[in-house]
Amino acid sequence: LDVRKKEVYTALYKRGGDNVLKKVTPDLAENPGDLCKRIKEKVVFLGDGIKVYHTLIKEKLGNLAIFAPLNLRFPRAANVAKLSLDQFKKNNILDLKTFTALYVRRSGAELKFRDSKK
């Protein structure tokens, strides 16, 4: 996903032998060029970052970059519901009283404050 700060929110996944995706990196906010340096095998790109960084990714990765077609590029409500149902059946439920958001990158104010201390 394009963060509009010359970064993308991303994580890399690999399909396991059971045909299930396994996360192989933590959630990241990363410069697309740096992300491309991590990639050593074919990768399917999803999300709105494709629109902004398609050319850069293609230049850096060539045939390793596969871009999802537009109709599959974004999460669909039915797919999110299916994933949620699978987790619900395993009793893996989000406790809304203790839930906290996952912040992948610091806010602009935090970054500015950090940089002012250097």
DSSP file with accessible surface (Angstrom, degrees, kcal/mol):
  #  RESIDUE AA STRUCTURE BP1 BP2  ACC     N-H-->O    O-->H-N    N-H-->O    O-->H-N    TCO  KAPPA ALPHA  PHI   PSI    X-CA   Y-CA   Z-CA
    1    1 A L              0   0   98      0, 0.0     8,-2.7     0, 0.0     2,-0.4   0.000 360.0 360.0 360.0 134.4    0.0    0.0    0.0
    2    2 A D  B     -A    8   0A  27      6,-0.2     6,-0.2     1,-0.2    46,-0.1  -0.532 360.0-170.6 -72.6 122.5    1.3    3.4   -0.9
    3    3 A V        -     0   0   21      4,-2.6    -1,-0.2    -2,-0.4     5,-0.2   0.576  34.0-129.8 -88.0 -12.6    2.1    5.5    2.2
    4    4 A R  S    S+     0   0  206      3,-0.6     4,-0.1     1,-0.1    -2,-0.1   0.754  90.6  92.7  67.2  23.6    2.7    8.6    0.2
    5    5 A K  S    S-     0   0  112      2,-0.4     3,-0.1     0, 0.0    -1,-0.1  -0.161 118.9 -86.8-129.5  34.2    6.0    9.2    1.9
    6    6 A K  S    S+     0   0  162      1,-0.3     2,-0.3    25,-0.1    -4,-0.0   0.833 105.3 100.7  59.3  32.4    8.0    7.4   -0.7
    7    7 A E        -     0   0   48     24,-0.2    -4,-2.6    25,-0.1    -3,-0.6  -0.939  59.5-147.1-136.6 162.8    7.3    4.2    1.2
    8    8 A V  E     -AB   2  30A  12     22,-2.4    22,-2.5    -2,-0.3     2,-0.5  -0.967  19.8-124.9-128.4 145.4    4.9    1.3    1.0
    9    9 A Y  E     + B   0  29A  91     -8,-2.7     2,-0.3    -2,-0.4    20,-0.2  -0.811  53.7 148.3 -81.9 130.5    3.3   -0.8    3.7
   10   10 A T  E     - B   0  28A  34     18,-2.6    18,-3.1    -2,-0.5     2,-0.3  -0.965  36.0-169.5-156.1 167.0    4.2   -4.4    3.0
   11   11 A A        -     0   0   18     -2,-0.3     2,-0.4    16,-0.2    16,-0.1  -0.923  26.5-127.0-156.1 149.4    5.0   -7.8    4.2
   12   12 A L        -     0   0   28     -2,-0.3    12,-3.1    14,-0.3    13,-1.1  -0.864  25.6-172.8-103.5 139.8    6.4  -10.8    2.2
   13   13 A Y  E     -C   23   0B 122     -2,-0.4     2,-0.4    10,-0.3    10,-0.2  -0.897   9.6-156.0-126.9 155.0    4.7  -14.2    2.3
   14   14 A K  E     -C   22   0B 104      8,-2.5     8,-2.7    -2,-0.3     2,-0.4  -0.998  24.4-117.8-132.9 139.1    5.6  -17.6    0.9
   15   15 A R  E     -C   21   0B 149     -2,-0.4     6,-0.2     6,-0.2     2,-0.1  -0.609  33.2-146.9 -76.7 126.4    3.2  -20.4    0.0
   16   16 A G    >   -     0   0   24      4,-2.6     3,-2.2    -2,-0.4    -1,-0.1  -0.278  31.2 -94.3 -85.4 174.5    3.9  -23.4    2.1
   17   17 A G  T 3  S+     0   0   94      1,-0.3    -1,-0.1     2,-0.1    -2,-0.1   0.761 126.3  59.7 -60.9 -24.2    3.5  -27.1    1.1
   18   18 A D  T 3  S-     0   0   95      2,-0.2    -1,-0.3     1,-0.0     3,-0.1   0.303 119.3-112.6 -86.8   8.8    0.0  -27.0    2.5
   19   19 A N  S <  S+     0   0  109     -3,-2.2     2,-0.4     1,-0.2    -2,-0.1   0.697  78.5 127.7  69.2  19.7   -0.8  -24.3    0.0
   20   20 A V        -     0   0   75     -6,-0.0    -4,-2.6     0, 0.0     2,-0.3  -0.894  64.0-114.6-108.1 139.0   -1.2  -21.7    2.9
   21   21 A L  E     -C   15   0B 100     -2,-0.4     2,-0.4    -6,-0.2    -6,-0.2  -0.533  28.3-162.2 -73.7 134.5    0.6  -18.4    2.9
   22   22 A K  E     -C   14   0B  99     -8,-2.7    -8,-2.5    -2,-0.3     2,-0.3  -0.965  21.4-120.9-117.3 132.0    3.2  -18.0    5.6
   23   23 A K  E     +C   13   0B  95     -2,-0.4   -10,-0.3   -10,-0.2    -8,-0.0  -0.551  28.8 178.5 -72.7 129.6    4.5  -14.5    6.6
   24   24 A V        +     0   0   88    -12,-3.1   -11,-0.2    -2,-0.3    -1,-0.1   0.465  66.1  37.0-113.2  -5.5    8.3  -14.4    6.1
   25   25 A T  S    S-     0   0   17    -13,-1.1    -1,-0.1     3,-0.0     3,-0.1  -0.956  86.2-107.9-133.9 159.7    8.9  -10.7    7.1
   26   26 A P        -     0   0   91      0, 0.0   -14,-0.3     0, 0.0     2,-0.2  -0.282  57.4 -74.3 -71.6 171.8    7.3   -8.5    9.7
   27   27 A D        -     0   0   61    -16,-0.1     2,-0.3   -18,-0.1   -16,-0.2  -0.512  65.5-167.7 -64.6 137.1    4.9   -5.8    8.6
   28   28 A L  E     -B   10   0A  27    -18,-3.1   -18,-2.6    -2,-0.2     2,-0.5  -0.931  35.0-153.6-131.9 151.9    7.1   -3.0    7.1
   29   29 A A  E     +B    9   0A  24     -2,-0.3     2,-0.3    75,-0.3   -20,-0.2  -0.980  47.1 159.4-117.1 109.8    7.0    0.6    5.9
   30   30 A E  E     -B    8   0A  32    -22,-2.5   -22,-2.4    -2,-0.5    -2,-0.1  -0.969  49.8-101.2-141.2 148.9    9.8    0.6    3.4
   31   31 A N     >  -     0   0   67     -2,-0.3     4,-2.4   -24,-0.2     3,-0.3  -0.473  38.1-127.6 -62.2 132.6   11.1    2.4    0.4
   32   32 A P  H  > S+     0   0    5      0, 0.0     4,-2.3     0, 0.0    -1,-0.1   0.851 108.4  54.7 -57.6 -34.7   10.1    0.4   -2.7
   33   33 A G  H  > S+     0   0    8      2,-0.2     4,-1.2     1,-0.2    -2,-0.0   0.918 109.9  46.4 -64.2 -42.0   13.7    0.3   -3.9
   34   34 A D  H  > S+     0   0   73     -3,-0.3     4,-0.8     1,-0.2    -1,-0.2   0.885 109.5  55.0 -66.9 -38.1   14.9   -1.2   -0.6
   35   35 A L  H >X S+     0   0    6     -4,-2.4     3,-1.3     1,-0.2     4,-0.7   0.932 103.7  55.1 -58.9 -43.8   12.0   -3.6   -0.7
   36   36 A C  H >< S+     0   0    7     -4,-2.3     3,-0.9     1,-0.3    -1,-0.2   0.845  99.3  61.6 -60.9 -32.0   13.1   -4.8   -4.2
   37   37 A K  H 3< S+     0   0  136     -4,-1.2    -1,-0.3     1,-0.2    -2,-0.2   0.789 100.7  54.8 -65.2 -26.5   16.6   -5.6   -2.8
   38   38 A R  H << S+     0   0  114     -3,-1.3     2,-0.5    -4,-0.8    -1,-0.2   0.710  89.7  92.6 -75.0 -22.8   15.0   -8.1   -0.4
   39   39 A I    <<  +     0   0   10     -3,-0.9     4,-0.1    -4,-0.7    25,-0.1  -0.656  35.6 157.9 -88.7 122.8   13.4  -10.0   -3.3
   40   40 A K        +     0   0  162     -2,-0.5     2,-0.3     2,-0.1    -1,-0.1   0.328  64.7  36.5-120.3  -2.4   15.3  -13.0   -4.8
   41   41 A E  S    S-     0   0  109     23,-0.1    23,-0.0     1,-0.0    -1,-0.0  -0.904 104.0 -56.0-143.1 174.0   12.4  -15.0   -6.3
   42   42 A K        -     0   0  138     -2,-0.3     2,-0.4    23,-0.1    23,-0.2  -0.254  55.3-173.1 -58.4 138.0    9.1  -14.3   -8.1
   43   43 A V  E     -d   65   0C  30     21,-3.0    23,-2.7    -4,-0.1     2,-0.5  -0.995  21.5-137.2-136.1 138.2    6.7  -12.1   -6.1
   44   44 A V  E     -d   66   0C  87     -2,-0.4     2,-0.4    21,-0.2    23,-0.2  -0.854  22.7-148.6 -94.3 125.5    3.1  -11.2   -6.8
   45   45 A F  E     +d   67   0C  22     21,-3.3    23,-2.4    -2,-0.5     2,-0.3  -0.813  19.6 176.5 -98.4 135.8    2.5   -7.5   -6.0
   46   46 A L        +     0   0  105     -2,-0.4     3,-0.3    21,-0.1    28,-0.1  -0.863  32.8  42.9-127.2 163.9   -1.0   -6.3   -4.7
   47   47 A G  S >  S-     0   0    6     26,-1.7     3,-1.2    -2,-0.3     4,-0.3  -0.199  94.6 -57.1  95.6 178.4   -2.4   -3.0   -3.6
   48   48 A D  T >> S+     0   0   55      1,-0.3     4,-0.9     2,-0.2     3,-0.6   0.627 114.7  79.5 -78.7 -10.9   -2.4    0.6   -4.6
   49   49 A G  H 3> S+     0   0    6     -3,-0.3     4,-3.2     1,-0.2    -1,-0.3   0.784  81.3  70.0 -64.0 -23.6    1.4    0.9   -4.5
   50   50 A I  H <> S+     0   0    5     -3,-1.2     4,-1.7     1,-0.2    -1,-0.2   0.914  94.0  54.3 -59.1 -42.6    1.5   -0.8   -7.9
   51   51 A K  H <4 S+     0   0  183     -3,-0.6    -1,-0.2    -4,-0.3     4,-0.2   0.904 118.1  34.4 -60.4 -40.0    0.0    2.3   -9.5
   52   52 A V  H  < S+     0   0   77     -4,-0.9    -2,-0.2     1,-0.1     4,-0.2   0.877 130.4  29.2 -83.6 -39.0    2.7    4.5   -8.2
   53   53 A Y  H  X S+     0   0   37     -4,-3.2     4,-2.7     1,-0.1     5,-0.3   0.257  79.8 112.3-113.7  13.0    5.7    2.2   -8.3
   54   54 A H  H  X S+     0   0   79     -4,-1.7     4,-2.7     1,-0.2     5,-0.2   0.923  83.0  45.8 -52.3 -50.8    5.0   -0.2  -11.2
   55   55 A T  H  > S+     0   0   93      1,-0.2     4,-2.6     2,-0.2    -1,-0.2   0.939 114.0  47.7 -63.0 -46.5    7.9    1.2  -13.3
   56   56 A L  H  > S+     0   0   58      1,-0.2     4,-2.4     2,-0.2     5,-0.2   0.933 113.8  47.2 -60.4 -47.0   10.4    1.2  -10.5
   57   57 A I  H  X S+     0   0   11     -4,-2.7     4,-2.9     1,-0.2     5,-0.4   0.929 112.9  48.8 -62.4 -44.0    9.6   -2.3   -9.4
   58   58 A K  H  X S+     0   0   82     -4,-2.7     4,-2.2    -5,-0.3    -1,-0.2   0.907 112.0  49.4 -64.3 -40.4    9.7   -3.6  -13.0
   59   59 A E  H  < S+     0   0  150     -4,-2.6    -1,-0.2    -5,-0.2    -2,-0.2   0.911 117.8  39.8 -64.0 -41.4   13.1   -2.0  -13.6
   60   60 A K  H  < S+     0   0  122     -4,-2.4    -2,-0.2    -5,-0.2    -1,-0.2   0.858 130.6  24.3 -77.4 -37.8   14.5   -3.4  -10.4
   61   61 A L  H >< S-     0   0   19     -4,-2.9     3,-2.3    -5,-0.2    -3,-0.2   0.614  77.0-177.3-108.0 -19.0   13.0   -6.9  -10.6
   62   62 A G  G >< S+     0   0   28     -4,-2.2     3,-1.6    -5,-0.4    -1,-0.2  -0.266  77.0   1.8  56.7-126.6   12.2   -7.6  -14.2
   63   63 A N  G 3  S+     0   0  136      1,-0.3    -1,-0.3   -21,-0.0    -5,-0.1   0.554 122.1  73.7 -72.9  -8.0   10.6  -11.0  -14.6
   64   64 A L  G <  S+     0   0   58     -3,-2.3   -21,-3.0    -6,-0.1     2,-0.6   0.714  83.6  82.3 -73.8 -20.5   10.6  -11.6  -10.8
   65   65 A A  E <   -d   43   0C   4     -3,-1.6     2,-0.5   -23,-0.2   -21,-0.2  -0.769  57.1-179.6 -91.2 122.5    7.8   -9.0  -10.5
   66   66 A I  E     -d   44   0C  72    -23,-2.7   -21,-3.3    -2,-0.6     2,-0.6  -0.989  14.9-150.8-118.9 126.5    4.2  -10.2  -11.1
   67   67 A F  E     -d   45   0C  38     -2,-0.5   -21,-0.1   -23,-0.2     3,-0.1  -0.872  17.0-124.3-103.8 124.1    1.5   -7.7  -10.8
   68   68 A A        -     0   0    6    -23,-2.4     5,-0.1    -2,-0.6   -18,-0.0  -0.322  35.7-101.7 -60.4 143.4   -2.0   -8.9   -9.8
   69   69 A P    >>  -     0   0   71      0, 0.0     3,-2.2     0, 0.0     4,-0.6  -0.300  36.7-104.3 -63.7 155.2   -4.7   -7.9  -12.3
   70   70 A L  G >4 S+     0   0  124      1,-0.3     3,-1.1     2,-0.2     4,-0.4   0.859 119.6  58.0 -51.7 -39.3   -6.8   -4.9  -11.2
   71   71 A N  G 34 S+     0   0   98      1,-0.3    -1,-0.3     2,-0.1     3,-0.0   0.662 115.7  36.3 -71.5 -11.3   -9.8   -7.1  -10.2
   72   72 A L  G <4 S+     0   0  101     -3,-2.2    -1,-0.3     1,-0.1    -2,-0.2   0.332  91.7  93.7-116.6   5.8   -7.6   -9.0   -7.7
   73   73 A R  S << S+     0   0   50     -3,-1.1   -26,-1.7    -4,-0.6    -2,-0.1   0.745  82.7  47.1 -75.3 -25.0   -5.4   -6.2   -6.5
   74   74 A F  S    S-     0   0   94     -4,-0.4     0, 0.0   -28,-0.1     0, 0.0  -0.865  94.3 -92.2-121.7 152.2   -7.4   -5.2   -3.4
   75   75 A P        -     0   0  112      0, 0.0     2,-0.4     0, 0.0    -2,-0.1  -0.310  38.3-143.1 -60.3 142.0   -8.9   -7.2   -0.6
   76   76 A R     >  -     0   0  123      1,-0.1     4,-2.3    -4,-0.1     3,-0.4  -0.864  15.6-125.7-106.8 143.2  -12.5   -8.2   -1.1
   77   77 A A  H  > S+     0   0   87     -2,-0.4     4,-2.7     1,-0.2     5,-0.2   0.884 110.6  54.9 -55.1 -40.8  -15.0   -8.2    1.7
   78   78 A A  H  > S+     0   0   74      1,-0.2     4,-2.2     2,-0.2    -1,-0.2   0.895 108.9  47.8 -63.1 -38.0  -16.0  -11.9    1.0
   79   79 A N  H  > S+     0   0   96     -3,-0.4     4,-2.4     2,-0.2    -1,-0.2   0.903 111.4  49.6 -69.9 -40.5  -12.3  -12.9    1.3
   80   80 A V  H  X S+     0   0   74     -4,-2.3     4,-2.5     2,-0.2    -2,-0.2   0.927 111.3  50.3 -62.8 -42.1  -11.8  -11.0    4.5
   81   81 A A  H  X S+     0   0   59     -4,-2.7     4,-2.7    -5,-0.2    -2,-0.2   0.920 109.5  50.9 -62.6 -42.1  -15.0  -12.6    5.9
   82   82 A K  H  X S+     0   0  114     -4,-2.2     4,-2.2     2,-0.2    -2,-0.2   0.934 111.4  47.0 -62.4 -45.9  -13.7  -16.1    4.9
   83   83 A L  H  X S+     0   0  114     -4,-2.4     4,-1.8     1,-0.2    -1,-0.2   0.908 113.1  50.2 -61.9 -39.9  -10.4  -15.6    6.6
   84   84 A S  H  X S+     0   0   68     -4,-2.5     4,-2.7     2,-0.2    -2,-0.2   0.904 108.2  52.2 -65.1 -41.0  -12.2  -14.2    9.7
   85   85 A L  H  X S+     0   0   82     -4,-2.7     4,-2.6     2,-0.2    -2,-0.2   0.920 106.8  53.1 -62.9 -42.5  -14.5  -17.3    9.8
   86   86 A D  H  X S+     0   0   52     -4,-2.2     4,-0.9     1,-0.2    -1,-0.2   0.918 112.8  44.4 -58.2 -42.9  -11.6  -19.6    9.7
   87   87 A Q  H  <>S+     0   0   73     -4,-1.8     5,-2.7     2,-0.2     3,-0.5   0.902 110.7  54.2 -69.5 -39.2  -10.1  -17.8   12.7
   88   88 A F  H ><5S+     0   0  132     -4,-2.7     3,-2.1     1,-0.2    -2,-0.2   0.915 104.4  54.4 -60.7 -42.3  -13.4  -17.7   14.5
   89   89 A K  H 3<5S+     0   0  153     -4,-2.6    -1,-0.2     1,-0.3    -2,-0.2   0.791 107.0  51.4 -63.8 -25.9  -13.8  -21.5   14.2
   90   90 A K  T 3<5S-     0   0  149     -4,-0.9    -1,-0.3    -3,-0.5    -2,-0.2   0.323 118.1-116.2 -89.3   6.4  -10.3  -21.8   15.8
   91   91 A N  T < 5 +     0   0  125     -3,-2.1     2,-1.2     1,-0.2    -3,-0.2   0.763  69.2 144.2  60.9  26.9  -11.6  -19.6   18.6
   92   92 A N      < +     0   0  102     -5,-2.7     2,-0.4    -6,-0.1    -1,-0.2  -0.765  26.8 165.6 -94.0  87.4   -9.0  -17.0   17.7
   93   93 A I        -     0   0   97     -2,-1.2     2,-0.4    -3,-0.1    -9,-0.0  -0.856  39.6-118.0-114.9 142.4  -11.1  -14.0   18.4
   94   94 A L        -     0   0  101     -2,-0.4     2,-0.9     1,-0.0     3,-0.1  -0.627  21.5-140.8 -78.0 126.5  -10.1  -10.3   18.8
   95   95 A D    >>  -     0   0   82     -2,-0.4     4,-1.4     1,-0.2     3,-1.0  -0.811   9.5-161.3 -89.2 107.7  -10.8   -8.9   22.2
   96   96 A L  T 34 S+     0   0  143     -2,-0.9    -1,-0.2     1,-0.3    -2,-0.0   0.723  86.0  61.4 -65.8 -19.0  -12.0   -5.4   21.5
   97   97 A K  T 34 S+     0   0  195      1,-0.2    -1,-0.3    -3,-0.1    -2,-0.0   0.805 118.5  25.9 -75.7 -29.4  -11.3   -4.4   25.1
   98   98 A T  T <4 S+     0   0   99     -3,-1.0    -2,-0.2     2,-0.0    -1,-0.2   0.437  91.0 125.2-114.2  -1.0   -7.6   -5.1   24.9
   99   99 A F     <  -     0   0  115     -4,-1.4     2,-0.4    -5,-0.0    -3,-0.0  -0.307  37.0-171.7 -62.0 136.7   -7.1   -4.6   21.1
  100  100 A T        -     0   0  115     -2,-0.0    -2,-0.0     0, 0.0     2,-0.0  -0.983  26.2-107.8-128.5 147.1   -4.4   -2.1   20.1
  101  101 A A        -     0   0   48     -2,-0.4     2,-0.7     1,-0.1     0, 0.0  -0.328  26.9-123.2 -69.1 151.7   -3.7   -0.9   16.6
  102  102 A L        -     0   0  122     -2,-0.0     2,-0.7     2,-0.0    -1,-0.1  -0.882  23.8-164.1 -98.0 112.1   -0.5   -2.0   14.8
  103  103 A Y        -     0   0  192     -2,-0.7     3,-0.1     1,-0.2     4,-0.0  -0.891   8.3-175.5 -99.8 114.7    1.5    1.0   13.8
  104  104 A V        +     0   0   50     -2,-0.7   -75,-0.3     1,-0.1     2,-0.3   0.824  69.9  24.1 -80.8 -31.8    4.1    0.0   11.2
  105  105 A R  S    S-     0   0   46    -77,-0.1    -1,-0.1   -96,-0.0     2,-0.1  -0.917  87.8 -99.9-132.1 159.0    5.8    3.3   11.0
  106  106 A R        -     0   0  141     -2,-0.3    -2,-0.0     1,-0.1     0, 0.0  -0.397  46.5-100.5 -72.2 154.7    6.2    6.3   13.3
  107  107 A S     >  -     0   0   58      1,-0.1     4,-2.5    -2,-0.1     5,-0.2  -0.255  33.1-106.0 -69.4 162.8    3.9    9.3   12.8
  108  108 A G  H  > S+     0   0   38      1,-0.2     4,-2.5     2,-0.2     5,-0.2   0.892 122.1  52.7 -56.7 -40.5    5.3   12.4   10.9
  109  109 A A  H  > S+     0   0   76      2,-0.2     4,-2.5     1,-0.2    -1,-0.2   0.911 108.9  49.2 -64.3 -41.5    5.5   14.3   14.2
  110  110 A E  H  > S+     0   0   93      2,-0.2     4,-2.6     1,-0.2    -2,-0.2   0.914 112.4  47.7 -64.7 -41.7    7.5   11.5   15.9
  111  111 A L  H  X S+     0   0   36     -4,-2.5     4,-2.6     2,-0.2    -2,-0.2   0.918 112.1  49.4 -65.5 -41.6    9.9   11.4   12.9
  112  112 A K  H  X S+     0   0  163     -4,-2.5     4,-1.9    -5,-0.2    -2,-0.2   0.921 112.1  48.4 -63.5 -42.1   10.3   15.1   13.0
  113  113 A F  H  X S+     0   0  127     -4,-2.5     4,-0.9     2,-0.2    -2,-0.2   0.937 112.0  49.3 -63.2 -45.2   11.0   15.1   16.7
  114  114 A R  H >< S+     0   0  111     -4,-2.6     3,-0.9     1,-0.2     4,-0.4   0.933 111.4  49.2 -60.4 -44.5   13.5   12.3   16.4
  115  115 A D  H >< S+     0   0   79     -4,-2.6     3,-1.1     1,-0.2    -1,-0.2   0.839 105.1  58.0 -67.1 -30.3   15.3   14.1   13.6
  116  116 A S  H 3< S+     0   0   84     -4,-1.9    -1,-0.2     1,-0.2    -2,-0.2   0.724 101.4  57.4 -71.6 -19.7   15.4   17.4   15.6
  117  117 A K  T <<        0   0  150     -4,-0.9    -1,-0.2    -3,-0.9    -2,-0.2   0.538 360.0 360.0 -86.4  -8.5   17.3   15.5   18.3
  118  118 A K    <         0   0  186     -3,-1.1    -3,-0.0    -4,-0.4    -4,-0.0  -0.391 360.0 360.0 -77.9 360.0   20.2   14.5   15.9
